[in-house]
Amino acid sequence: MLEAHAPTLEHRTAQALAQLSRSIGADWEGWIRRVLEFDAEILHVERVSFWSLREETSSIHCDAGFVASVQSFEHGATLFEPDLPEYFAAMREARILEMVDVQTDPRCRGLRAYCASRGIASMLDVPVWLDGRLSGVLCHEHVGATRSWSAEEEDFATGVSQVVSSGLSARAHTRAEADTRRAAFLDSISRLASSLDAREIADRAVSLCVPCLSEVSSIAVSRDGGIEFLGLKHRDPAKERTILEHIRGRVWTYPVPTRVMRQGQSLLLTDTTPEVAARYGFTPDDLILIEALGVRTAMSVPLTVGNNTFGAMSFAAGDRRYGADDLALAEDVGSRVAAALENARLYAVAQEAIRARDELLVVTAHELRTPLTALQLRTDQLLRKARRGADPIEKAWGESIARDVRRFSWVVDHVLDALKIRSEGVVLAPAACDLAAIVRRRVGLVADRARAARCPITLESVPSLTGRWDRGRLEKVIDVLLDNAIKFGGGGPIDVSLRAVGPWVELVVRDRGIGIPAERMRAIFQPFERAVPKEHFGGLGLGLYVAKAIVDAHSGSIEVTSHPGRGAAFTVRLPLRQIGRAMTSKSK
């Protein structure tokens, strides 16, 4: 029988191989099935299959197999090397494995039960190599009497194996490109974390997924016992409006995200037939909408962080059919979207906590300010009386009490200033003033305290430096820097310098104290941030925040340089140019 076909085999071989080579494409599964069917037709065998080699498990796995008698395909079987040592050894060494009688050929010793159950008498197997490495084996299984394979048949089988090798190479290239596109797509999804607004994250996420992953995508989250849609996108704006109108009145009972959120598991609907849709809780109106939108396939994945599933992201399309790979990609997208939404939620919670804290501090500071004002007046009266008297102890007590009251008032003012800056910004009232005179006065006011702390202050300044600044605000900046230098100066001298540098005024306050750790340099200008443990040094961590806000409002800058154990230097630069009558700068 085979001889009758021999005269045309060479022509049919060349024609078939050329056709197979031209048809290599992105659909590996469909392509390899066509190859196997061609192969079985030419060689007149019952089964042709391709088995990929999996070195990590020492096995070969049936990627696809064609059964000629029933015109069907099969896949999934796995054979392990320890069970077939002779066959694996031959596969790695031989160019082609011709096994005329599988029951007597030693290479088939572990395959005899497999062959007997399928009526296989003879086999012709061709190892498939790719880039110098064994990638798998192309198997031909003949049913019936034993069969010898002609040279032409072996050449044809070898040619098919080379075509399969080309297909594997194309698939690897296609997969590499697909992996690159997938990585880029997931990277764009990961960038959603740059936003801290939940609706913005949801809108951007569904927009990124349409149309590359779906025709329509939505994000729903659990809210007050039901669900709320944060984002929805259809590639056709008219259809998007139709969907929004459809769900507007029944947002609390939409079946797919509700089911996914309740179970915490992904849902894949390969085909959204009316029967399938009805089984998952879609109403007749839903089915009408699905048909109108042309949806043929759908999937939904949970939005989960830790053990908490708080939402679902859904996808639907009519121009494709979702499978396991699509669902895996959707789950990767969902995990990134969930993380971004959780960050936004935590940020919102933190902002609310900060708002509540600020409100409490404002109320507390205002409640303290009235009795503090009265206390300060009374203390000043007592101090004046003590100074007129002859008792040195009473005088010392009076000065100590007055100093503590002023310190307490200064702290309350700092709190109110910081909170007002956070909510309203800094409002400046610039006027002509001599910054050199201001610096000399503020240094003089703290000179005694500095000497008591063994931190004598040396001032190096130009005689006069006139410009238009907010005098009261700059006094506060200078006080903050001097207070910090005395507090953290470690009993060392403090240097203060003021000079003009081109169009700028430069004020430097340098101490010789404990310094600031490098990792805390940027944080110290934030509210309630400290460079040192609160157990060792008092303060609320507001002074530098207030100082920076004031300097920023003057269009200036404040910087710090420090070496732990060698002190810190704060440099303030202010523009010498005139500024307007009133300026506002809001500090976040």
C-alpha positions, 0 to 999 in steps of 0.5 A: 500500500505504501509503495503505491504512494511513493511516486507522489510522496516527494511532491506531496512532502515538499508541498505540505512542508512549504504550506506548514512553514508559511502558516506559522503564526501567533496561534501555536495551539491551532498551528501545531494541530494543523501540522500533526493532521498534515503529518498523519495524512501523508504518512498514513498513521493513526496517531501523531503527537508532539511531546515537549521536553521538561528537563526540570522534571525529567519528563516529556509532556504531550502538548498536542496529539492527533488521532486520525480514526476519530479526527480528534485531538488530545493532550496532557499525558506525561511520561517520566524518564525514570520509567523510560530510561532507554527511550530517553537515552535514545531520544537524546542521542539518535537523529531518528528513532525507527521502532518497527516492533514496539514489543521487542525493541528495547527502547520501548521497554517502558512503553509496552503497556501504553502501546498495547492499550492503544494497539500500537505496533510500530513507531517513528519518533524524531527528536526536535532540536532548537538552538542546539538543545533538545526541545521535544519529540515528534511521535508517529504511532502506527496501529495494526501490523508492524511496519517498516519506515521507508527513507522517504517517510523518514525524510518527511518526518525529519522535515516535519520535525524541522518545521516544528522546530521553526514553530517553537522558535516563532512561539518563543519569539512571540512569547517574548514579545508578549511577555514584554508587552505584558510587563509594560502593561503591568508596569503602567498599572503599577504606576497607579500608585502615584495617585492617592485618589480612589476614583482617579485610580479606578478611572485610570485603571479601567481606561488602561484595560480598554481596549487592550484587555477588554471592550468594557471594564469596571471596578466595584467596591463594597460600600454600606452592605452593597457595592459602588462602582468607582470606575467604568469604561467602554471603548464606545462612549454611547455603550458606556452611557447605556451601561451606566444608565442600566446599573444606576438604579440597581447598583447594590445587586449587580451579580458578578462583582457581588459574587466575586467579592463574596467568595473572594475568587476569580470568575471566568465565563468563557462563553456568556450564553444566556444559559450561563448568564442566567445561572450566575444571576443575571436578570432578563434585562441584563441579558438584553443588555449583554446581547446589545453590547455584543458581549461573548466572554467575561471575567472578574477578579477580586480586589484583595489586600491581606485577607480583606476582599473589598472589591472586584474588577470585571472585564468583558469582550465580544471580539475574543474568548477569554482563557486561563492566560487572560484570567492570570493577567487580569488577576495580576492587574487586580492585585496591583489595582487593589494595592493602589486603592488600599494606599488611597484608603489608608491615605484618606484615613490618615488625612482624616486623622490629621484633620481631627488632630488639627481641630483638637489642637486648634481648640486646645490652643485657643482655650489655653491662649485666654488664660495664658494672656491673663497669667502673663499679665499677672506674672509681669506685675509680680515680676515688676514688684519683685524687682522693686523689692530687696528679696533676691529669692523672690526676684529669681522666682518671679523671673523663672515663672515669667520665663516659663509662662513666655515659653508656654505662650510661645509654644501655643503660638507655634501650634496655632501658626503651624495649623493656620499655615496648613489650612490657609498658608502664610500671609505676609505684610511686607514693609521696609525694615533693617534685617541686620538690626532685627538679627542683632535684637533677636540675638540679644534677647537670647544671649543670657539663655545661651550663656546659661546653656554654655553656648555663647553666641558670636554674631558677624553681620553687616552694619545694615541690610534694608529691604521689604520683608515681613518683620514679625515673620522673620523674627519668628524664623530667627527665634526658631533657629536660635532656639534650636541651636541653644537646645541642641548645641551641646554646650558649644559656641553658636555662630550667627552670620548675616551678609549680602550675596549678590541679589540675596541675603544670607543668614547662617546659624551654626551650632557645635552640638549633636548634629542631625542624622542624614536620614532625618535631614529632609523630614525635620521641615515637616510638621511634628517631625523631630531629628532626635528622640522626644525622650531626650529633648522637648518640643513639638517639632513645629518650629522648623516647619513654621520657619520654612513656610515663612521663608518660602512665602518670601520666595526664599530657601532654607537648608541644613548641613550637618555631620552627627556629633559636629553640629548643624548649620541652617542657611536662610536665603532671602531675595533682596528685591522688593516684594509686594504689599501682601503675599500668601503662600500655602504650605502643605 
